[in-house]
Amino acid sequence: MTPKKQTLRSQTDSLEKAVMLRSLGDVLQLVGELQESHIVLEESLAVAKRLKSPNYIAASLFSLGNNARDRQQKYKGIFQERSQPMI
């Protein structure tokens, strides 16, 4: 775990922490780190839930949905590649 992620995770819960975790998760997704993105986005959702913030819960769920879509597309592509006959 990078020092910045560790610092972020050790902060007390706040709306800013939820936003920073969600932003980090979104960036990780953009660079193709889908599993790590999923983990960070789940942390963002957990913070938002503990703070009982419907808007931040919704935003985290939206990002998690985008992550799930990208992971499904990635694995679907891998499966299709493997099912193609070797020539």
Secondary structure, DSSP 8 states (H G I E B T S, - for coil): --HHHHHHHHS---HHHHHHHHHHHHHHHHTT-HHHHHHHHHHHHHHHHHTT-HHHHHHHHHHHHHHHHHHHHHHHHHHHHHHS---
